[in-house]
Amino acid sequence: MSAPLLLALDQGTQSARAMLFDAHGELVARYQQHIEPYVVDQPGHAEQDANYFWEQLGQACQGLWLEHAELRSRVVAVSLTTQRAS
C-alpha cells in the first residue's frame, strides 16, 4: 500500500489552495486557484458569497487531481482552514 496523504484545503483572501502532505508534514503536491477580490457594497465593508468560496475550493481540488490523479486514492484525511472569522 502507498503511504497515506492528508488533503489540506485553504481558502484565503486571494486564492483557494488544495495541498497534499505526507505523514511527516512534507508537501507532496499543491494547486492554487486564484479568486476575484471581495465584493464591497459599503465603505469599510467587505463580503464574499459563500457559494463562490465553495466553488473555488472545488476548482482547486479538481486542478490538483488533474495534475496528480495517482495521489487521489491515497488521501485518508482532510483539513480546512479559512481567513480569520469566516
N, CA, C and O atoms as CSV, one atom per row, in Angstrom:
chain,resi,resn,atom,element,x,y,z
A,1,MET,N,N,0.831,-1.183,0.000
A,1,MET,CA,C,0.000,0.000,0.000
A,1,MET,C,C,0.880,1.252,0.000
A,1,MET,O,O,1.928,1.285,0.645
A,2,SER,N,N,0.442,2.279,-0.731
A,2,SER,CA,C,1.163,3.547,-0.777
A,2,SER,C,C,0.949,4.333,0.507
A,2,SER,O,O,-0.055,4.154,1.196
A,3,ALA,N,N,1.881,5.188,0.815
A,3,ALA,CA,C,1.807,5.995,2.034
A,3,ALA,C,C,0.580,6.909,2.005
A,3,ALA,O,O,0.263,7.490,0.967
A,4,PRO,N,N,-0.110,7.036,3.143
A,4,PRO,CA,C,-1.307,7.884,3.213
A,4,PRO,C,C,-0.956,9.367,3.100
A,4,PRO,O,O,0.156,9.781,3.429
A,5,LEU,N,N,-1.913,10.152,2.635
A,5,LEU,CA,C,-1.732,11.589,2.475
A,5,LEU,C,C,-2.877,12.351,3.142
A,5,LEU,O,O,-3.987,11.837,3.278
A,6,LEU,N,N,-2.587,13.581,3.552
A,6,LEU,CA,C,-3.581,14.491,4.105
A,6,LEU,C,C,-3.877,15.552,3.049
A,6,LEU,O,O,-2.958,16.162,2.500
A,7,LEU,N,N,-5.157,15.771,2.767
A,7,LEU,CA,C,-5.577,16.835,1.859
A,7,LEU,C,C,-5.887,18.058,2.716
A,7,LEU,O,O,-6.802,18.027,3.539
A,8,ALA,N,N,-5.133,19.128,2.525
A,8,ALA,CA,C,-5.348,20.376,3.251
A,8,ALA,C,C,-5.950,21.394,2.295
A,8,ALA,O,O,-5.379,21.682,1.243
A,9,LEU,N,N,-7.107,21.937,2.663
A,9,LEU,CA,C,-7.777,22.960,1.866
A,9,LEU,C,C,-7.626,24.288,2.582
A,9,LEU,O,O,-7.881,24.381,3.783
A,10,ASP,N,N,-7.214,25.316,1.854
A,10,ASP,CA,C,-7.003,26.630,2.440
A,10,ASP,C,C,-7.719,27.667,1.590
A,10,ASP,O,O,-7.343,27.899,0.441
A,11,GLN,N,N,-8.750,28.292,2.153
A,11,GLN,CA,C,-9.466,29.365,1.466
A,11,GLN,C,C,-8.955,30.683,2.000
A,11,GLN,O,O,-9.251,31.060,3.134
A,12,GLY,N,N,-8.188,31.384,1.187
A,12,GLY,CA,C,-7.633,32.664,1.590
A,12,GLY,C,C,-8.351,33.825,0.939
A,12,GLY,O,O,-9.385,33.646,0.296
A,13,THR,N,N,-7.806,35.008,1.107
A,13,THR,CA,C,-8.425,36.199,0.538
A,13,THR,C,C,-8.076,36.400,-0.932
A,13,THR,O,O,-8.749,37.153,-1.636
A,14,GLN,N,N,-7.012,35.720,-1.402
A,14,GLN,CA,C,-6.596,35.882,-2.787
A,14,GLN,C,C,-6.639,34.602,-3.594
A,14,GLN,O,O,-6.584,34.639,-4.823
A,15,SER,N,N,-6.737,33.458,-2.906
A,15,SER,CA,C,-6.779,32.195,-3.635
A,15,SER,C,C,-7.313,31.075,-2.752
A,15,SER,O,O,-7.375,31.184,-1.528
A,16,ALA,N,N,-7.692,30.008,-3.421
A,16,ALA,CA,C,-8.061,28.750,-2.755
A,16,ALA,C,C,-6.970,27.752,-3.108
A,16,ALA,O,O,-6.551,27.667,-4.262
A,17,ARG,N,N,-6.504,26.990,-2.107
A,17,ARG,CA,C,-5.423,26.045,-2.350
A,17,ARG,C,C,-5.799,24.655,-1.870
A,17,ARG,O,O,-6.425,24.486,-0.824
A,18,ALA,N,N,-5.409,23.679,-2.647
A,18,ALA,CA,C,-5.546,22.273,-2.268
A,18,ALA,C,C,-4.132,21.714,-2.226
A,18,ALA,O,O,-3.400,21.787,-3.213
A,19,MET,N,N,-3.750,21.155,-1.080
A,19,MET,CA,C,-2.375,20.679,-0.896
A,19,MET,C,C,-2.388,19.285,-0.305
A,19,MET,O,O,-3.263,18.949,0.492
A,20,LEU,N,N,-1.431,18.485,-0.689
A,20,LEU,CA,C,-1.278,17.145,-0.146
A,20,LEU,C,C,0.010,17.071,0.660
A,20,LEU,O,O,1.076,17.479,0.199
A,21,PHE,N,N,-0.110,16.536,1.888
A,21,PHE,CA,C,1.031,16.369,2.775
A,21,PHE,C,C,1.170,14.909,3.154
A,21,PHE,O,O,0.180,14.185,3.260
A,22,ASP,N,N,2.411,14.480,3.359
A,22,ASP,CA,C,2.639,13.114,3.824
A,22,ASP,C,C,2.591,13.080,5.352
A,22,ASP,O,O,2.360,14.109,5.987
A,23,ALA,N,N,2.803,11.921,5.936
A,23,ALA,CA,C,2.703,11.734,7.382
A,23,ALA,C,C,3.786,12.492,8.151
A,23,ALA,O,O,3.677,12.657,9.366
A,24,HIS,N,N,4.819,12.950,7.466
A,24,HIS,CA,C,5.895,13.704,8.105
A,24,HIS,C,C,5.699,15.209,7.950
A,24,HIS,O,O,6.550,15.995,8.366
A,25,GLY,N,N,4.574,15.611,7.350
A,25,GLY,CA,C,4.294,17.030,7.153
A,25,GLY,C,C,4.959,17.635,5.944
A,25,GLY,O,O,4.971,18.856,5.787
A,26,GLU,N,N,5.511,16.805,5.089
A,26,GLU,CA,C,6.170,17.293,3.872
A,26,GLU,C,C,5.130,17.511,2.772
A,26,GLU,O,O,4.270,16.662,2.537
A,27,LEU,N,N,5.221,18.659,2.106
A,27,LEU,CA,C,4.331,18.962,0.995
A,27,LEU,C,C,4.642,18.038,-0.175
A,27,LEU,O,O,5.788,17.956,-0.618
A,28,VAL,N,N,3.631,17.347,-0.673
A,28,VAL,CA,C,3.796,16.400,-1.781
A,28,VAL,C,C,3.328,17.025,-3.096
A,28,VAL,O,O,3.965,16.843,-4.134
A,29,ALA,N,N,2.207,17.765,-3.051
A,29,ALA,CA,C,1.651,18.381,-4.260
A,29,ALA,C,C,0.736,19.517,-3.834
A,29,ALA,O,O,0.218,19.528,-2.717
A,30,ARG,N,N,0.541,20.484,-4.744
A,30,ARG,CA,C,-0.365,21.589,-4.443
A,30,ARG,C,C,-0.951,22.153,-5.715
A,30,ARG,O,O,-0.389,22.011,-6.801
A,31,TYR,N,N,-2.104,22.803,-5.557
A,31,TYR,CA,C,-2.727,23.513,-6.663
A,31,TYR,C,C,-3.335,24.787,-6.100
A,31,TYR,O,O,-3.968,24.765,-5.044
A,32,GLN,N,N,-3.145,25.886,-6.797
A,32,GLN,CA,C,-3.665,27.177,-6.346
A,32,GLN,C,C,-4.657,27.717,-7.359
A,32,GLN,O,O,-4.356,27.802,-8.550
A,33,GLN,N,N,-5.846,28.083,-6.881
A,33,GLN,CA,C,-6.902,28.661,-7.708
A,33,GLN,C,C,-7.076,30.121,-7.282
A,33,GLN,O,O,-7.583,30.392,-6.193
A,34,HIS,N,N,-6.662,31.051,-8.126
A,34,HIS,CA,C,-6.803,32.466,-7.784
A,34,HIS,C,C,-8.273,32.852,-7.797
A,34,HIS,O,O,-9.047,32.344,-8.607
A,35,ILE,N,N,-8.658,33.757,-6.891
A,35,ILE,CA,C,-10.051,34.182,-6.794
A,35,ILE,C,C,-10.159,35.674,-7.063
A,35,ILE,O,O,-9.176,36.411,-6.982
A,36,GLU,N,N,-11.371,36.100,-7.386
A,36,GLU,CA,C,-11.664,37.514,-7.600
A,36,GLU,C,C,-11.707,38.227,-6.256
A,36,GLU,O,O,-12.017,37.609,-5.238
A,37,PRO,N,N,-11.398,39.518,-6.242
A,37,PRO,CA,C,-11.463,40.269,-4.986
A,37,PRO,C,C,-12.879,40.284,-4.405
A,37,PRO,O,O,-13.861,39.993,-5.089
A,38,TYR,N,N,-12.945,40.626,-3.146
A,38,TYR,CA,C,-14.226,40.721,-2.458
A,38,TYR,C,C,-15.158,41.716,-3.119
A,38,TYR,O,O,-14.719,42.671,-3.759
A,39,VAL,N,N,-16.449,41.478,-2.955
A,39,VAL,CA,C,-17.472,42.417,-3.376
A,39,VAL,C,C,-17.656,43.400,-2.233
A,39,VAL,O,O,-17.893,42.988,-1.097
A,40,VAL,N,N,-17.551,44.693,-2.515
A,40,VAL,CA,C,-17.672,45.701,-1.472
A,40,VAL,C,C,-18.863,46.597,-1.794
A,40,VAL,O,O,-18.869,47.294,-2.809
A,41,ASP,N,N,-19.881,46.572,-0.916
A,41,ASP,CA,C,-21.076,47.395,-1.115
A,41,ASP,C,C,-20.992,48.738,-0.393
A,41,ASP,O,O,-21.552,49.731,-0.857
A,42,GLN,N,N,-20.298,48.768,0.731
A,42,GLN,CA,C,-20.224,49.980,1.537
A,42,GLN,C,C,-18.770,50.242,1.915
A,42,GLN,O,O,-17.972,49.314,2.045
A,43,PRO,N,N,-18.442,51.512,2.089
A,43,PRO,CA,C,-17.072,51.825,2.527
A,43,PRO,C,C,-16.749,51.124,3.849
A,43,PRO,O,O,-17.550,51.146,4.782
A,44,GLY,N,N,-15.586,50.512,3.918
A,44,GLY,CA,C,-15.168,49.829,5.132
A,44,GLY,C,C,-15.741,48.433,5.290
A,44,GLY,O,O,-15.472,47.776,6.296
A,45,HIS,N,N,-16.519,47.960,4.331
A,45,HIS,CA,C,-17.119,46.632,4.400
A,45,HIS,C,C,-16.571,45.749,3.278
A,45,HIS,O,O,-16.277,46.236,2.186
A,46,ALA,N,N,-16.438,44.478,3.546
A,46,ALA,CA,C,-16.009,43.512,2.539
A,46,ALA,C,C,-16.803,42.236,2.752
A,46,ALA,O,O,-16.937,41.758,3.878
A,47,GLU,N,N,-17.324,41.689,1.671
A,47,GLU,CA,C,-18.124,40.475,1.778
A,47,GLU,C,C,-17.968,39.659,0.504
A,47,GLU,O,O,-17.902,40.214,-0.593
A,48,GLN,N,N,-17.912,38.344,0.652
A,48,GLN,CA,C,-17.804,37.449,-0.491
A,48,GLN,C,C,-18.894,36.393,-0.366
A,48,GLN,O,O,-19.189,35.938,0.740
A,49,ASP,N,N,-19.481,36.007,-1.458
A,49,ASP,CA,C,-20.520,34.983,-1.483
A,49,ASP,C,C,-19.930,33.637,-1.072
A,49,ASP,O,O,-18.939,33.191,-1.651
A,50,ALA,N,N,-20.531,32.991,-0.081
A,50,ALA,CA,C,-20.039,31.699,0.412
A,50,ALA,C,C,-20.030,30.650,-0.688
A,50,ALA,O,O,-19.137,29.802,-0.712
A,51,ASN,N,N,-20.987,30.680,-1.589
A,51,ASN,CA,C,-21.021,29.718,-2.692
A,51,ASN,C,C,-19.816,29.892,-3.614
A,51,ASN,O,O,-19.307,28.919,-4.170
A,52,TYR,N,N,-19.369,31.125,-3.772
A,52,TYR,CA,C,-18.193,31.387,-4.594
A,52,TYR,C,C,-16.967,30.703,-3.981
A,52,TYR,O,O,-16.192,30.060,-4.689
A,53,PHE,N,N,-16.797,30.847,-2.654
A,53,PHE,CA,C,-15.686,30.169,-1.987
A,53,PHE,C,C,-15.778,28.663,-2.183
A,53,PHE,O,O,-14.775,28.015,-2.485
A,54,TRP,N,N,-16.960,28.105,-2.017
A,54,TRP,CA,C,-17.168,26.657,-2.170
A,54,TRP,C,C,-16.765,26.206,-3.574
A,54,TRP,O,O,-16.071,25.203,-3.739
A,55,GLU,N,N,-17.207,26.956,-4.579
A,55,GLU,CA,C,-16.882,26.613,-5.969
A,55,GLU,C,C,-15.380,26.693,-6.229
A,55,GLU,O,O,-14.828,25.843,-6.927
A,56,GLN,N,N,-14.721,27.700,-5.676
A,56,GLN,CA,C,-13.286,27.861,-5.894
A,56,GLN,C,C,-12.479,26.763,-5.199
A,56,GLN,O,O,-11.472,26.307,-5.741
A,57,LEU,N,N,-12.903,26.332,-4.010
A,57,LEU,CA,C,-12.245,25.197,-3.357
A,57,LEU,C,C,-12.404,23.936,-4.198
A,57,LEU,O,O,-11.475,23.139,-4.323
A,58,GLY,N,N,-13.595,23.766,-4.773
A,58,GLY,CA,C,-13.822,22.625,-5.667
A,58,GLY,C,C,-12.911,22.683,-6.883
A,58,GLY,O,O,-12.369,21.662,-7.307
A,59,GLN,N,N,-12.740,23.880,-7.447
A,59,GLN,CA,C,-11.850,24.042,-8.602
A,59,GLN,C,C,-10.399,23.736,-8.222
A,59,GLN,O,O,-9.656,23.146,-9.007
A,60,ALA,N,N,-10.005,24.141,-7.017
A,60,ALA,CA,C,-8.643,23.845,-6.560
A,60,ALA,C,C,-8.432,22.343,-6.460
A,60,ALA,O,O,-7.387,21.831,-6.862
A,61,CYS,N,N,-9.419,21.636,-5.926
A,61,CYS,CA,C,-9.308,20.171,-5.823
A,61,CYS,C,C,-9.258,19.534,-7.203
A,61,CYS,O,O,-8.444,18.643,-7.447
A,62,GLN,N,N,-10.117,19.982,-8.102
A,62,GLN,CA,C,-10.130,19.413,-9.448
A,62,GLN,C,C,-8.794,19.649,-10.151
A,62,GLN,O,O,-8.293,18.767,-10.849
A,63,GLY,N,N,-8.218,20.836,-9.968
A,63,GLY,CA,C,-6.911,21.113,-10.555
A,63,GLY,C,C,-5.835,20.198,-9.989
A,63,GLY,O,O,-4.976,19.706,-10.720
A,64,LEU,N,N,-5.889,19.974,-8.677
A,64,LEU,CA,C,-4.921,19.069,-8.045
A,64,LEU,C,C,-5.050,17.670,-8.615
A,64,LEU,O,O,-4.043,17.032,-8.921
A,65,TRP,N,N,-6.282,17.182,-8.764
A,65,TRP,CA,C,-6.492,15.814,-9.269
A,65,TRP,C,C,-6.115,15.711,-10.746
A,65,TRP,O,O,-5.645,14.662,-11.186
A,66,LEU,N,N,-6.310,16.773,-11.513
A,66,LEU,CA,C,-5.897,16.732,-12.920
A,66,LEU,C,C,-4.378,16.602,-13.037
A,66,LEU,O,O,-3.877,15.895,-13.912
A,67,GLU,N,N,-3.655,17.282,-12.159
A,67,GLU,CA,C,-2.197,17.242,-12.219
A,67,GLU,C,C,-1.596,16.030,-11.508
A,67,GLU,O,O,-0.487,15.609,-11.834
A,68,HIS,N,N,-2.325,15.463,-10.533
A,68,HIS,CA,C,-1.776,14.375,-9.707
A,68,HIS,C,C,-2.840,13.302,-9.441
A,68,HIS,O,O,-3.086,12.944,-8.289
A,69,ALA,N,N,-3.452,12.804,-10.476
A,69,ALA,CA,C,-4.544,11.833,-10.335
A,69,ALA,C,C,-4.123,10.598,-9.540
A,69,ALA,O,O,-4.947,10.008,-8.841
A,70,GLU,N,N,-2.875,10.205,-9.635
A,70,GLU,CA,C,-2.403,8.988,-8.972
A,70,GLU,C,C,-2.374,9.129,-7.444
A,70,GLU,O,O,-2.294,8.124,-6.737
A,71,LEU,N,N,-2.436,10.348,-6.933
A,71,LEU,CA,C,-2.358,10.559,-5.489
A,71,LEU,C,C,-3.726,10.570,-4.804
A,71,LEU,O,O,-3.810,10.432,-3.584
A,72,ARG,N,N,-4.778,10.732,-5.574
A,72,ARG,CA,C,-6.127,10.899,-5.010
A,72,ARG,C,C,-6.537,9.742,-4.107
A,72,ARG,O,O,-7.128,9.969,-3.052
A,73,SER,N,N,-6.242,8.534,-4.492
A,73,SER,CA,C,-6.669,7.356,-3.720
A,73,SER,C,C,-5.905,7.203,-2.408
A,73,SER,O,O,-6.282,6.387,-1.567
A,74,ARG,N,N,-4.844,7.971,-2.224
A,74,ARG,CA,C,-4.032,7.873,-1.003
A,74,ARG,C,C,-4.516,8.804,0.115
A,74,ARG,O,O,-4.010,8.736,1.236
A,75,VAL,N,N,-5.490,9.671,-0.180
A,75,VAL,CA,C,-5.983,10.629,0.814
A,75,VAL,C,C,-6.791,9.898,1.887
A,75,VAL,O,O,-7.747,9.183,1.587
A,76,VAL,N,N,-6.384,10.094,3.143
A,76,VAL,CA,C,-7.058,9.438,4.269
A,76,VAL,C,C,-7.711,10.437,5.219
A,76,VAL,O,O,-8.474,10.044,6.102
A,77,ALA,N,N,-7.416,11.736,5.044
A,77,ALA,CA,C,-7.981,12.760,5.913
A,77,ALA,C,C,-7.985,14.103,5.183
A,77,ALA,O,O,-7.211,14.326,4.251
A,78,VAL,N,N,-8.874,14.987,5.629
A,78,VAL,CA,C,-8.999,16.311,5.030
A,78,VAL,C,C,-9.043,17.352,6.136
A,78,VAL,O,O,-9.667,17.136,7.175
A,79,SER,N,N,-8.378,18.488,5.912
A,79,SER,CA,C,-8.460,19.605,6.850
A,79,SER,C,C,-8.837,20.862,6.066
A,79,SER,O,O,-8.589,20.962,4.864
A,80,LEU,N,N,-9.437,21.809,6.765
A,80,LEU,CA,C,-9.879,23.062,6.125
A,80,LEU,C,C,-9.460,24.228,7.000
A,80,LEU,O,O,-9.622,24.204,8.220
A,81,THR,N,N,-8.919,25.247,6.353
A,81,THR,CA,C,-8.607,26.492,7.046
A,81,THR,C,C,-9.101,27.649,6.178
A,81,THR,O,O,-9.099,27.559,4.951
A,82,THR,N,N,-9.518,28.725,6.822
A,82,THR,CA,C,-10.002,29.904,6.105
A,82,THR,C,C,-9.393,31.150,6.728
A,82,THR,O,O,-8.740,31.091,7.770
A,83,GLN,N,N,-9.621,32.279,6.067
A,83,GLN,CA,C,-9.097,33.541,6.606
A,83,GLN,C,C,-9.950,33.990,7.781
A,83,GLN,O,O,-11.178,33.920,7.728
A,84,ARG,N,N,-9.331,34.427,8.788
A,84,ARG,CA,C,-9.880,34.957,10.035
A,84,ARG,C,C,-11.250,34.437,10.424
A,84,ARG,O,O,-11.411,33.232,10.619
A,85,ALA,N,N,-12.238,35.304,10.542
A,85,ALA,CA,C,-13.531,34.945,11.142
A,85,ALA,C,C,-14.544,34.413,10.133
A,85,ALA,O,O,-15.740,34.671,10.266
A,86,SER,N,N,-14.090,33.688,9.147
A,86,SER,CA,C,-15.009,33.173,8.124
A,86,SER,C,C,-15.721,31.927,8.602
A,86,SER,O,O,-16.532,31.360,7.868
